[in-house]
Amino acid sequence: MALRPVLARLRRYPVSLVMTGAIVVLVVGARLSHAEPDFPHHPPVACIALVATVLAAAVAERTLGSIRTAVVAVAVPTIAMLATQLAVSVGSALGEAHAEEVHGQPLLAPSVVAVALFAAASAGMPTQARWRVRAVLWTVTLTLLLFAGHGSDVTRALGALLGTAAGALVAHRASRPVSRDRLTARTVVVATLVALGGGTLVTLVVPDPDGVLSPFADAMTDQAVVLTGVLLLVAAWLVHHGRRAGILVAAVVLVVLTAVLADVFLIEPLTDSSVQWQGLGLDALEWQVTLLGAWLVPASVLLAILTLRGRLVRAPFRAASGHAALVSMLRGSDAGSLGHMGTWHGNAVWSHPDGLGAVAYRVRGDVALTVSDPVCGAADRAAVISAFAVHCEENGWTPAFTSVHDPVRAILVPEGWTALPVGVEAVLDVTTFDLRGKRRQDLRTASNRADREGVRDEWTSFEQLDLARRAEVEAICTRWAADRRLPEMGFTLGGFRELDDPDVRLALAIDAEERVVAVTSWLPVYSCGTLTGYTLDVMRRGEDGMPGVVEFLIARTALRSREAGLTTLSLSGTPLAAHDPASRAVLDRGSRLLARVLEPAYGFRSLQRFKEKFGARHEPLWLVVPTPLHVPRVARALAGAYLPGLRPRHLWELRRAHRAAAGTRG
């Protein structure tokens, strides 16, 4: 019975099953070392090629369907092989040296089928995945073609080209123009450095390399070839991350490489008079062009890098920029309930070139963390998100859309991005809010007690407070922060500093002796130019505040908002709150575990239970990153943004807090 689901799934993908069986027969019936003609002396490489072929068949069958996959797997490699055979035959007849060398070599290999299938399948992939797959395919195929230069390398390159064309014919989504599908200077330079570095190393692995750039290895010892290849790959990694050191390493290596190749293939032959003019026959012309290219290629790459160096270095992050424009956009567009947080100190603002919207963000390391949703209209959201992602790529940053709502996730996930649950926002519909019913018993109790004790609420702003009131508010906020065992969190969690904003409203609890005993702050929420509600930010209770005083302030604010004709009141997001408390998914379980670890210091779970008293609906908050591989880097950036003052000693304080909490429960 347990095998039936497996067999049913296998029947859904017959091409993958047949190809797997064929490869098994090939491996059993022949020596594995000959399975990949390009690498007869490297069985591990042949094994990788065979595994890649099976994987490509599985991916293509899921993306394109069984029939299209079978057609592509047979037709594209066959056409590519016939075209290569024709070109080799014509070249050999004309006396072309490379064609004569390739003549008689195997032209078809399992990797040709794998490349053709991956290229075709990429057409049906989301934008992000399509972009990455094609970049890798073309970098690998062109590197092998230029450095190895075997017959199967030519067939493989043609297979990639024809596979891409075949995919575009059968998957029409790839033919749509997408702004994300564009080459940047950084992408081109990184791919070029990877090709040069990887190709240099390939010449040590493949037998008898005969590509037009294979003379690289002839001018150096094996140790020098390895050092050159590794340094170029390191430079590519550094340039990809916008590091100035990458340009320096690449420039030094390319200068040395150009000098060595020019000396070996140009200066020494001319000095020794070993170069004799033989006219402009095909052999002589090809030989001269090859030797010129051996040193002109690294020289050209060096010149391009020096010319583009200003676009390759990561731009410095400037925190204070564009806040006034952002405030204006917030009032005229739809930025969601957390949009006003983008105006806080430490954030920068990027504006769309066509004025469609803006994104508030903060850079930590090489990660650009957005402050919730983009500030724009719903119709322009996709365009603004795409343009901001390109802006980040041009500056060497990894975009991470932080604490965004479902509409942003719905745009990015179909394009291949990865969404992670990071919290839940509690949103209250104030049009139907009242204090009746069993679920609101705690709120009625708090309100009645406030009336008995002479506690009243005051709706005001920080600039309207006199100096004495400001001092009381500051004392409550700073005392609360001082009581924390870990540093006060920031980024999307405000503190006393964020109260001093003319657009932020304060709800203060004033006792019978005219003292401030509790503070809440409320950020404005606009939709298409209209104030629709507020979002709770700061929530502090003084030492003399009665139990339930904060609930009293929130309930009174909800009633006041209803009377003013507003529609919603957000109680803000609760970090690490699981979208589905009963979920057994790995990410939800991880969020619950981290929430338990931080509970003694920050009380996220207690905060979630507190918000449940108001009967608000829960809206999930997401972190959306380009790929799962970016998650660790983004997690470090988020930790630095929320807890910039975190030190190793604070971990000891957290351990003490856990012990104290365990002692209290005991």
Sequence and secondary structure as in RCSB ss.txt:
>XXXX:A:sequence
MALRPVLARLRRYPVSLVMTGAIVVLVVGARLSHAEPDFPHHPPVACIALVATVLAAAVAERTLGSIRTAVVAVA
VPTIAMLATQLAVSVGSALGEAHAEEVHGQPLLAPSVVAVALFAAASAGMPTQARWRVRAVLWTVTLTLLLFAGH
GSDVTRALGALLGTAAGALVAHRASRPVSRDRLTARTVVVATLVALGGGTLVTLVVPDPDGVLSPFADAMTDQAV
VLTGVLLLVAAWLVHHGRRAGILVAAVVLVVLTAVLADVFLIEPLTDSSVQWQGLGLDALEWQVTLLGAWLVPAS
VLLAILTLRGRLVRAPFRAASGHAALVSMLRGSDAGSLGHMGTWHGNAVWSHPDGLGAVAYRVRGDVALTVSDPV
CGAADRAAVISAFAVHCEENGWTPAFTSVHDPVRAILVPEGWTALPVGVEAVLDVTTFDLRGKRRQDLRTASNRA
DREGVRDEWTSFEQLDLARRAEVEAICTRWAADRRLPEMGFTLGGFRELDDPDVRLALAIDAEERVVAVTSWLPV
YSCGTLTGYTLDVMRRGEDGMPGVVEFLIARTALRSREAGLTTLSLSGTPLAAHDPASRAVLDRGSRLLARVLEP
AYGFRSLQRFKEKFGARHEPLWLVVPTPLHVPRVARALAGAYLPGLRPRHLWELRRAHRAAAGTRG
>XXXX:A:secstr
 THHHHHHHHHH HHHHHHHHHHHHHHHHS GGGSSTT TT HHHHHHHHHHHHHHHHHHHHHH HHHHHHHHHH
HHHHHHHHHHHHHHHHHHHT HHHHHHTTS    HHHHHHHHHHHHHTTS HHHHHHHHHHHHHHHHHHHHHT  
HHHHHHHHHHHHHHHHHHHH GGGGS  TTS   HHHHHHHHHHHHHHHHHHHHHSSS  STTTHHHHTS HHHH
HHHHHHHHHHHHHHHTT HHHHHHHHHHHHHHHHHHHIIIIIHHHHTT      S HHHHHHHHHHHHHHHHHHH
HHHHHHHSHHHHS     SSBSHHHHHHHHHHSB  TTGGGGGSTT EEEE TTSSEEEEEEEETTEEEE SS E
E GGGHHHHHHHHHHHHHHTT EEEEEEE HHHHHHHGGGT EEEEEEEEEEEEGGG  S SGGGHHHHHHHHHH
HHHT EEEEE GGGS HHHHHHHHHHHHHHHHT SS    TTS  GGGG  TT EEEEEE TTS EEEEEEEEEE
EETTEEEEEEEEEEEE TT  TTHHHHHHHHHHHHHHHTT  EEEEEEEET  SSTT   HHHHHHHHHHHHHHH
HH HHHHHHHHGGGT EEEEEEEEES GGGHHHHHHHHHHHH TT  HHHHHHHHHHHHHHHHHH 
